[in-house]
Amino acid sequence: MTSPPARFNFAEHLFALNRGRADRIAYIDDRGTLSYGQLEERARRLAAALKAAGLRREERVLLLMLDTNDWPVSFLGCLYAGVVPVAVNTLLTPDDYAYMLDHSRAQAVLVSGALLPTLQEAMGRGAHEVHTLMVSQPTGALPEGAQEFEAALAAAEPMASAVATASDDPGFWLYSSGSTGKPKGTVHTHANLWWTAELYGKPVLGLTENDVCFSAAKMYFAYGLGNALTFPLSVGATVVLMAERPTPDATFRRWVEHKPTVFFGAPTGFAGMLASPKLPAREQVALRMCSSAGEALPGEIAQRFKAHFGCEIIDGIGSTEMLHIFLSNRPGDVRYGTTGKPVEGYEVELRGEDGRPVPDGEVGDLYIRGPSAALMYWCNREKSRETFQGGWTKSGDKYTRDTDGYYTYAGRSDDMLKVSGIYVSPFEVEATLMQHPSVLEAAVIGKEDSDGLTKTKAFVVLKDGHSITDDELKAFVKERLAPYKYPRFLEFVQELPKTATGKIQRFRLREREKQA
């Protein structure tokens, strides 16, 4: 396969591909549609507006936006202008955003009106000064100096041509959680988006311009970015966007109304939909294929889904560091309970503690080599060297491979948890629990629910003479952390297992859960 040219701007690449489809619908959100021609014009207007605001090449722009038609306009407009969008999770706290603003040194922020109060609180806490603020779909009066997104676009003439970026230039950032709970700014190139479309979106998913794509995973995730932007726009398909949370009811409404042909979800979501009394009949939807990633898909869920809809779920694993899926099942070649085989263009190795490949059937650490790997973690040399080792990327996951070449997930290499496809640091949850005046100690592990999906469980030791209910302690955590991080299960214990030096032995708690 040929590589993208040395001079390469991914936004211009997409626009050039779709200029013969100017009237075709690219996006459908809750407010209306956006054609391919409108997408290009609006993105080029945004690029001009950013330049007029003084943004210079490679400066960062924080993208804190809900999944509406303004999201792809913003992302592609930044790329076109040669500035670097930093797409961030919309469910985080003001402290999280204050850290990201300071860490990225973002010169501008593009924000949805509904998220503006949280952003303003973050800006008040951080030391970094943002020079340009544009608000999409404002819900009230704008702060002094802020611009309304539509007004900024209307005032700008479309930028005549894309900035002549290189294929290996920094294109965008995504934040990836780490074992300390501090997010890591993962720097990707313009070419990395192209590689994921060419290696996975087209050959594995088989997307065409006739598809309608709908991703429950939001576009600030690496998974969602590929599903709802990179892959469909690379073939001229249509994308359904949803600003609200992907509840079963919200998902079903889009399935029935917009008739997506390809749906991208996560195991937790599929399990919730199958349990819903409002699950649509097969005749009400147009699904030809579904994709799952973010956590291992239990085979029983996939089989129940196929029995109801006649539609396969293609399970795979990717990462923020590799941008999208590198190990996957294929349409017509699905082995439920496994993550499939390496995607063509990627090499996969399972290594033991000695760094050597392990034989089939043995658990090893998963390493990947492929062209979509990130450049680095920004301003984090130590973690960059741990993860990006020469041409190889260490995933932090453990796997086994059978004699037929199929890979099966065997857990994390550290104590990090993946809940609903999002990494959760047990240390962060424990520290928050221990802020409560009644809590002496806490330890957090992953616990499988009845569907075989990982949820957070906390073991809590209370101080002598103190008492608190499960619900009170859960509410305490919810008020201080992003909603997905609170412990779904909570157990009060007299003591926690520890080493001779006083370190908590989470593995003993995991063993106890398996025996329960």
Secondary structure, 3 states (H helix, E strand, C coil): CCCCCCECCHHHHHHHHCHHHCCCEEEECCCCEEEHHHHHHHHHHHHHHHHHCCCCCCCEEEEECCCCCHHHHHHHHHHHHCCEEEECCCCCCHHHHHHHHHHHCCCEEEEEHHHHHHHHHHHHHCCCCCCEEEEECCCCCCCCCCEEHHHHHHCCCCCCCCCCCECCCEEEEEEECCCCCCCEEEEEEHHHHHHHHHHHHCCCCCCCCCCEEEECCCCCCHHHHHHHHHHHHHHCCEEECCCCCCCHHHHHHHHHHHCCCEEEECHHHHHHHHHCCCCCCHHHCCCCEEEECCCCCCHHHHHHHHHHHCCCEEEEEECCCCCCEEEECECCECCCCCCCEECCCCEEEEECCCCCECCCCCCEEEEEECCCCCCEECCCHHHHHHHEECCEEEEEEEEEECCCCCEEEEEECCCCEEECCEEECHHHHHHHHCCCCCEEEEEEEEEECCCCCEEEEEEEEECCCCCCCHHHHHHHHHCCCCHHHCCCEEEECCCCCECCCCCECHHHHHHHHHHC
